[in-house]
Amino acid sequence: MGPRTSSDEESGGTPGGRVRGRRTAWRVCSAALLAVALTGGAVAFGAARDGGRVAPASAAAMDPGALAGGDPDAAVAALQTHLKAQPRDHDGWATLGLAYVEQARTKGDPARYPQAQAALERSLALAPGNDKALAGRAALAAARHDFTGALADADRVLRRDPYDERALCSRIDALVELGRYSEAARAADTADARRPGTPVFTRYAYVHELRGDVTTARRVLQQALTGAASPGDIAYVASQLGQLAWNQGDYRTALTFYARALAADDTYLPALEGRARAQAASGQRGPAIKGLEALVARAPLPGPLVALGELYEARGGTGDREKAREQYTLVQAWIALARANGVDADLDTALAAADHGDKAAALRAARAEWARRHTVHTADALAWALHRGGHDTEALAHAREATATGYRNAAFLYHRGVIERATGHAKEGRASLTAALELNPGFSPLGAAEARKALGAAE
């Protein structure tokens, strides 16, 4: 499986034209329950203490636009101090909510979401319907995978302020994640015309990547990287370029971009994960395992946990199978934590459980996610869960849907190839498996090996 946990005809033009040691499952579960219990009541003042001292409020910390490119921990601390002195500042509460969402994103910690929700609700209680809180609520809904709610709140803001950057970005995110790709492309064009900048550029690029226009996606991201100034923006955009290169099997370029991202922020989780995947695909299994072990010790997220487990299985040393099982068990602990904090985790469940868990649970989760939204990722997850559950005829249509937009994803092609072979479409299956390996020969430690085995058996 590819790492992105993350439309229509060519829309014409690009932003550049407008420039722009060993953990056990019970221990993690206990920590998860403790985190839920503690953060539920620590809305404003309990999360960012440093020996009883907090940083003074600053203009940068009060600016929502600065959060993504700055230090969300410092922003939270500054806002907590400010709100102690000015508890009726509805803008401050809205910005605190956004800062918690950003903390959750950068740390992979869904326990921040209840804090964000409470801060945003406080802002709306003080100033009903204020745009900053509604834009924050849209961002929170998207982070929790409530994309219908995110779209509704983003549209409410944009009716009053068509130039609100966060609402414009949340609208693109929601439309993409609802599978409404033509609308997402138009929304990206609109956002680029109104508020060109890094947040819009990265979304514009992804909309193009989803329909197979890798050239435009790369050009736009390179423009965004050229214009990025803050360490956060540099790490984010460079990681996106690394991801794009990795998806195309260009591991040397991917490693170069991940190195640039980590030079800007050596704690940036997507860059650490991406570097490990690129190392593994390049044959550097030892450094990849070491990097993922360090990463999951800090942030046990589903993507790196599964990647590490598969690398252990591929290595096949003494105790590696048990180590792999531990990683897959920890995925379930993270999913429980995410759900306890209001995150729809059905897609994560389906992807992990189909290969490394309860296949029936994987299929239930995939069906539930497909009922909510029809995207290339949910189509692929449902197809694979159906195949793993023995429903290959039904799986085939969804596997073809997953590749219908032109999105270049080797895991999707691999899944499609396996399902085509299982349904008697031997020629098509061979073509799909060959295409997967030609695109990204190291897309998965286990999947790539299975693809080669299947092609060898067909000769």
C-alpha positions in Angstrom: 0.0 0.0 0.0 1.1 3.5 -0.7 1.7 6.0 2.1 -1.0 8.6 1.2 -2.9 8.2 4.9 -3.9 12.5 2.5 -10.5 15.0 -11.5 -11.9 16.0 -14.4 -10.6 17.2 -17.8 -7.5 19.5 -17.8 -8.7 22.8 -16.4 -6.1 24.9 -18.2 -3.4 27.0 -16.7 -1.4 26.5 -13.5 -0.8 28.6 -10.5 2.6 29.5 -12.0 0.8 31.3 -14.7 -0.6 33.3 -11.9 2.6 32.6 -10.0 2.3 31.7 -7.2 12.7 -1.5 22.7 9.3 -3.2 22.6 5.9 -1.8 23.1 2.9 -4.0 23.9 -0.6 -3.4 22.8 -2.1 -3.1 26.3 0.4 -0.3 27.1 -0.6 1.7 24.0 -4.3 1.1 24.7 -3.9 2.3 28.2 -2.1 5.4 27.0 -4.8 6.0 24.6 -7.6 5.8 27.2 -5.5 8.1 29.5 -5.1 10.6 26.7 -8.8 10.7 26.1 -9.6 11.1 29.8 -7.0 13.9 30.3 -7.7 15.9 27.1 -11.4 16.0 27.5 -11.2 18.5 30.3 -8.0 20.3 29.3 -9.5 22.6 26.7 -7.5 25.7 27.0 -5.0 25.6 29.8 -3.7 22.1 30.4 -1.9 21.1 27.2 1.2 23.3 26.8 2.8 23.9 30.2 6.5 24.1 30.6 7.4 24.0 34.2 4.4 26.1 35.0 5.5 28.8 32.5 3.9 29.6 29.1 5.1 31.9 26.4 3.6 35.3 26.0 1.1 35.9 23.3 2.4 37.1 20.0 1.0 38.5 16.8 2.2 35.5 14.9 0.5 33.1 17.3 -2.8 35.0 16.9 -2.7 34.7 13.1 -4.4 31.5 11.9 -2.5 31.8 8.6 0.8 31.5 10.5 -0.1 28.3 12.2 0.7 25.9 9.4 4.1 27.4 8.8 5.0 28.0 12.4 5.2 26.2 15.7 1.7 25.1 16.8 3.0 24.2 20.3 4.2 27.8 20.7 1.0 29.1 19.3 -1.1 27.1 21.7 1.0 28.2 24.7 0.7 31.9 23.6 -3.0 31.6 23.0 -3.6 30.0 26.4 -1.9 32.8 28.1 -3.8 35.4 26.1 -7.2 33.7 26.8 -6.5 33.7 30.5 -6.4 37.5 30.4 -9.1 37.9 27.7 -11.5 35.0 28.0 -14.2 36.6 25.9 -12.0 37.0 22.8 -13.9 34.9 20.3 -11.1 35.3 17.7 -8.6 34.0 20.2 -10.7 30.9 20.9 -11.2 30.3 17.2 -7.5 30.5 16.6 -6.8 28.2 19.5 -9.1 25.7 18.0 -7.2 25.9 14.7 -3.9 25.6 16.6 -5.1 22.3 18.2 -6.1 21.0 14.8 -2.6 21.8 13.5 -1.0 20.1 16.6 -3.0 17.0 15.8 -1.8 17.0 12.2 1.9 17.6 13.0 2.0 15.2 15.9 -0.4 12.5 14.6 -2.4 12.9 17.9 -6.2 12.7 17.5 -6.6 13.5 21.2 -6.2 17.2 20.3 -9.5 17.1 18.4 -11.9 17.4 21.4 -9.8 20.3 22.6 -10.2 22.0 19.2 -13.9 21.3 19.2 -14.4 22.8 22.6 -12.4 25.9 21.7 -14.3 26.5 18.5 -17.6 26.0 20.3 -16.5 28.6 22.9 -15.8 31.0 20.1 -19.2 30.4 18.5 -20.9 30.9 21.9 -19.3 34.2 22.3 -19.9 35.3 18.7 -22.5 33.1 16.9 -21.7 32.4 13.3 -18.3 34.1 13.3 -16.3 33.2 10.2 -13.0 32.3 11.9 -14.7 29.7 14.1 -16.7 28.3 11.2 -13.6 28.0 9.1 -11.9 26.3 12.0 -14.8 24.0 12.4 -14.6 23.1 8.7 -10.9 22.3 9.1 -11.7 20.1 12.2 -14.4 18.3 10.4 -12.1 17.5 7.5 -9.4 16.3 9.9 -12.0 14.0 11.5 -13.1 12.8 8.0 -16.5 14.4 8.3 -16.2 15.8 4.8 -19.8 16.7 4.3 -19.7 18.8 7.5 -16.5 20.4 6.4 -18.0 21.4 3.0 -21.1 22.8 4.7 -19.1 25.0 7.0 -16.6 26.1 4.3 -19.5 27.1 2.1 -21.1 29.2 4.9 -17.9 31.1 5.4 -17.4 31.7 1.6 -20.8 33.0 1.1 -19.8 35.9 3.4 -16.1 36.1 2.6 -15.2 34.5 -0.7 -11.5 35.1 0.0 -11.1 33.2 3.3 -8.1 31.0 2.7 -8.9 28.3 5.2 -12.4 28.0 3.9 -11.2 27.9 0.3 -8.7 25.1 1.2 -11.2 23.2 3.3 -13.7 23.3 0.4 -11.1 21.7 -2.0 -10.2 19.1 0.6 -13.8 18.2 1.2 -14.7 17.9 -2.5 -11.6 15.7 -3.1 -12.4 13.4 -0.2 -16.0 13.1 -1.3 -14.9 12.0 -4.7 -16.4 15.1 -6.4 -13.2 15.6 -8.5 -14.6 17.9 -11.2 -15.9 20.3 -8.6 -12.7 20.0 -6.7 -10.8 21.1 -9.8 -13.0 24.1 -10.2 -12.7 24.9 -6.6 -8.9 24.8 -6.9 -8.9 27.1 -9.8 -11.1 29.5 -7.9 -8.9 29.4 -4.8 -5.8 30.0 -6.9 -7.4 33.1 -8.4 -8.4 34.5 -5.1 -5.7 33.4 -2.6 -2.6 32.1 -4.3 -0.1 30.7 -1.9 1.4 27.5 -0.5 -1.9 26.0 1.0 -3.7 26.5 -2.3 -0.8 25.4 -4.5 -0.4 22.0 -2.8 -4.1 21.3 -3.1 -4.1 22.4 -6.8 -1.2 20.0 -7.4 -3.0 17.1 -5.8 -6.2 17.6 -7.8 -4.0 17.4 -10.9 -2.1 14.3 -9.6 -5.4 12.5 -9.0 -6.3 12.6 -12.7 -2.8 11.6 -13.8 -1.4 15.0 -14.6 1.9 14.4 -12.8 3.8 17.1 -14.8 1.5 19.9 -13.7 1.5 18.6 -10.1 5.3 18.6 -10.0 5.6 22.0 -11.6 3.1 23.6 -9.2 4.8 22.0 -6.1 8.2 23.2 -7.3 6.8 26.7 -7.6 5.4 26.4 -4.1 8.7 25.2 -2.7 10.5 28.1 -4.4 8.2 30.5 -2.6 8.1 28.7 0.8 9.8 30.7 3.5 9.0 29.1 6.9 10.5 25.8 8.0 7.0 24.4 8.2 6.1 25.3 4.6 9.4 24.0 3.3 9.0 20.7 5.1 5.4 20.3 3.9 6.0 21.1 0.2 9.3 19.2 0.0 7.6 16.2 1.4 4.8 16.5 -1.1 7.4 16.5 -3.9 9.1 13.5 -2.3 5.8 11.7 -2.2 5.1 12.5 -5.8 8.6 11.2 -6.9 8.1 8.1 -4.8 4.8 7.3 -6.4 6.6 7.4 -9.8 9.4 5.1 -8.6 12.0 7.9 -8.6 13.5 7.1 -5.3 16.7 9.1 -5.6 14.6 12.3 -6.2 12.3 11.3 -3.4 15.2 11.0 -1.0 16.6 14.4 -2.1 13.3 16.1 -1.3 12.8 14.3 2.0 16.3 15.4 3.0 15.4 19.0 2.2 12.2 18.6 4.3 14.1 17.2 7.2 16.8 19.9 6.9 13.9 22.4 7.5 12.2 20.3 10.3 13.9 17.2 11.4 10.8 16.1 13.3 8.4 16.3 10.4 6.5 12.9 10.4 5.6 12.6 6.7 9.2 13.3 5.7 10.5 10.7 8.2 8.0 8.1 6.9 8.6 9.0 3.3 12.3 8.7 3.6 12.0 5.3 5.2 9.8 4.1 2.4 12.1 5.4 -0.2 15.1 3.8 1.5 13.3 0.4 1.6 12.4 0.7 -2.0 16.0 1.5 -2.8 17.2 -1.7 -1.1 18.3 0.1 2.1 16.2 -2.1 4.4 18.3 -1.6 7.5 18.1 2.2 7.6 14.4 2.0 6.6 13.6 -0.3 9.6 15.7 1.8 12.0 13.9 5.0 10.8 10.4 3.6 11.1 11.2 2.1 14.5 12.2 5.6 15.7 9.1 7.1 14.1 6.5 4.8 15.5 8.1 5.1 19.0 7.1 8.8 18.8 3.9 8.5 16.7 2.4 5.1 16.3 0.3 5.9 13.2 -1.3 3.3 10.9 0.8 4.0 7.8 4.3 3.6 9.3 3.2 0.8 11.6 2.0 -1.3 8.6 5.1 -0.3 6.7 7.4 -1.4 9.5 5.4 -4.7 10.0 5.8 -5.5 6.3 9.5 -4.8 6.4 9.9 -7.2 9.4 8.0 -9.8 7.4 10.1 -9.3 4.3 13.3 -9.5 6.4 12.1 -12.8 7.9 14.7 -12.9 10.7 14.3 -14.6 14.1 11.4 -12.9 15.9 10.5 -10.8 13.0 7.1 -12.4 12.5 6.2 -11.6 16.1 7.5 -8.0 15.7 5.3 -7.6 12.7 2.2 -8.8 14.6 3.0 -6.3 17.3 2.9 -3.4 14.7 -0.4 -4.6 13.3 -1.9 -4.8 16.8 -0.8 -1.3 17.5 -2.7 -0.1 14.4 -5.9 -1.2 16.1 -4.9 0.7 19.2 -4.5 3.9 17.2 -7.8 3.3 15.5 -9.5 2.9 18.9 -7.9 6.2 20.0 -9.0 8.0 16.8 -12.6 6.8 17.1 -12.7 7.9 20.8 -11.8 11.4 19.6 -14.4 11.6 16.9 -12.4 10.5 13.9 -14.0 8.3 11.2 -11.3 5.6 10.9 -13.1 3.1 8.6 -10.7 3.7 5.7 -7.7 3.0 8.0 -9.4 -0.1 9.4 -10.2 -1.5 6.0 -6.7 -0.9 4.6 -4.9 -2.4 7.6 -7.2 -5.3 8.4 -7.6 -6.6 4.9 -4.0 -7.8 4.8 -3.1 -7.9 8.5 -6.2 -8.3 10.6 -9.9 -9.3 10.6 -11.0 -9.6 7.0 -14.7 -9.4 7.9 -14.0 -6.3 9.9 -12.1 -4.9 6.9 -15.0 -5.5 4.6 -17.5 -3.9 7.0 -15.4 -0.8 7.3 -14.8 -0.6 3.6 -18.5 -0.9 2.8 -19.3 1.8 5.5 -16.7 4.2 4.0 -17.9 3.6 0.5 -21.5 4.4 1.6 -20.2 7.8 2.7 -17.9 8.8 -0.1 -16.8 7.5 -3.5 -13.2 8.3 -4.0 -10.4 6.4 -5.7 -9.0 5.5 -2.3 -12.3 4.1 -1.0 -12.9 2.3 -4.2 -9.5 0.6 -3.9 -10.0 -0.2 -0.2 -13.4 -1.8 -0.9 -12.1 -3.7 -3.9 -9.2 -5.2 -1.9 -11.4 -6.0 1.2 -13.9 -7.7 -1.1 -11.1 -9.7 -2.7 -9.7 -10.7 0.6 -13.1 -11.7 1.7 -13.7 -13.9 -1.4 -16.0 -11.6 -3.3 -13.9 -11.2 -6.5 -16.7 -10.6 -9.0 -17.9 -7.6 -6.9 -14.4 -6.5 -6.3 -13.5 -6.1 -10.0 -15.8 -3.2 -10.7 -14.4 -1.2 -7.7 -10.8 -2.0 -8.6 -11.5 -0.5 -12.1 -13.1 2.5 -10.5 -10.0 3.1 -8.4 -7.9 3.5 -11.5 -10.5 5.3 -13.7 -9.3 8.9 -13.1 -5.7 8.2 -14.3 -4.2 8.5 -10.8 -0.9 6.7 -11.0 -0.7 4.5 -7.9 1.1 1.2 -8.0 -0.8 -0.4 -5.1 -4.1 0.3 -6.9 -2.7 -1.4 -10.1 -1.4 -4.3 -8.1 -4.8 -4.8 -6.4 -6.5 -4.6 -9.7 -4.2 -7.1 -11.3 -4.7 -9.6 -8.5 -8.5 -9.3 -8.8 -8.4 -9.5 -12.6 -6.5 -12.7 -12.4 -8.9 -14.1 -9.8 -11.8 -13.4 -12.0 -10.3 -15.1 -15.1 -9.0 -12.0 -16.8 -5.4 -13.3 -17.1 -4.2 -11.0 -19.8 -5.6 -7.9 -18.1 -4.2 -9.0 -14.8 -0.8 -9.5 -16.2 -0.9 -6.0 -17.7 -1.9 -4.4 -14.5 0.7 -6.2 -12.4 3.4 -5.3 -14.9 2.3 -1.7 -14.9 2.4 -1.6 -11.1 6.0 -2.8 -11.0 7.1 -0.5 -13.9 5.6 2.5 -12.1 6.9 1.9 -8.6 8.8 -1.4 -8.2 9.2 -0.9 -4.5 5.6 0.2 -3.7 5.3 -2.4 -0.9 7.8 -4.9 0.6 5.2 -7.7 0.4 2.9 -6.6 -2.5 5.8 -6.1 -4.9 7.2 -9.5 -4.1 3.7 -11.1 -4.6 3.3 -9.2 -8.0 6.6 -10.6 -9.2 5.7 -14.1 -8.0 2.4 -13.9 -9.8 4.0 -12.8 -13.1 6.7 -15.4 -12.8 4.0 -18.2 -12.3 2.2 -16.9 -15.4 5.1 -17.3 -17.7 
